[in-house]
Amino acid sequence: MSDDKEFTRQNSHKFNRLDNSWRKPRGRHSNVRLKKKYAKDMPNPGYRKPKDERGTHPSGYEDVLVHNTEDLKKLDPEKEAARIGSTVGGRKKEEMLEKADELDIKVLNR
């Protein structure tokens, strides 16, 4: 796994009203927009992940949404990890967690 670079909005560390999430700088004198050496980096195509890592969970597993124990049986424990759907109730979720432990399947949202 490669280390992900954090791209934060310019001046977000100065003002509480600004969120950290990336926004393209548009100011006339913006050092980030002008790509000055000492300024923050901007996202570019060169920062893209390797092809086999794209779309995977940070743990390295492929994220698969499941809603019942039958869906769990279809997973490959070597490559895939389960994410239990938000509409699944508590009792059914407990059953699914027990079944996942039996099958050695990683559950991402325990």
N, C-alpha and C positions, 0 to 999 in steps of 0.2 A: 504494500500500500504506500502510495506517495503522500507526503504531507500536503494538506490543503492550505493554500495561501488565503489569509483573511483580507478581504477587500472591504474597507470601511469607508463611510462617507467622509469627505473632507470637513474638518472643523467639528465633527461629531463629538470629539473629546472636549471641546471648549464649551458647547452649549447643550443644556439638558433637553431643550426643545427639539433637538435634532436626533433622529434615530440613527443607529449604527449602520443600518442596511445601505448597501451601495446605491448611490445616485450619481449619474454622470455629471461631472463638473462643467458648468457653462459660463463661468465668469470670465470677463475680459482679461483680467490679469491673473487668472488661476494658475498657480504653479503646477498643480496636478494635471490640469488640461494641457499645459505646455510641456509636460513630461520632463520637468527639471530633475536632475539627478538626486537631489536631496528630498524631493517630494514623495508622497505616497505613490505606489504603483497602481496603474489602472488595469482592469481585466482585459486580457487580449487572448487571441486564439492559442498562443503558445503555452498558456497555463492549463490547457485541457488535460484531462487524465488519460492514461493509457486505455486502449479500447476494451481490454478485458476487465478493467476496474469500473467502467462507467455503468451507472444504474445499480450498483451494489451498495449494500449497507456498509457503514464504516467497519463493521466486524468482519467483512469479507464475504458474508453470505448473501445470497439473492433473497430479497424480501418477498414473501408470498402471503397474501391475505387469506385467512381461513375462517370459516363460520361454523364448522362442526367436526366431529372426530373422523368422519369419512375423508374430509379434505386433508387431515393430518397424515392419513395412511398413504396418500399419493405423493408426499414429499420425499426428496432425496436428502437424508441428514448430512451428507458430505458437502453439498453445495447450497442447499436452501434452508432458510429459517422461517418460522411461522410468525405472523402477526395476527393476533386474534381481532376480529372485527368489533367495532365499537357498539354494535347493536346486540352483541351476545350477552346474555344475562350472567349473573354471578354463579348460579348452580352449574350451568352448562360450561362456564369458563373453568371451574374447578375440575370438572371431568376431563376437559380438553388438556389442562395442565398435567394431570396424572397420566393421561395417554401419551402426551409428548415426552414425559420423563421415561416411560416404558420404551418408547421408540428412539430415544436419544436425540430428539429434535429440539433445537434451540428455539425458545420463544422470546421474541424481541420486546414484547410489552407485557411482562409478567406483572 
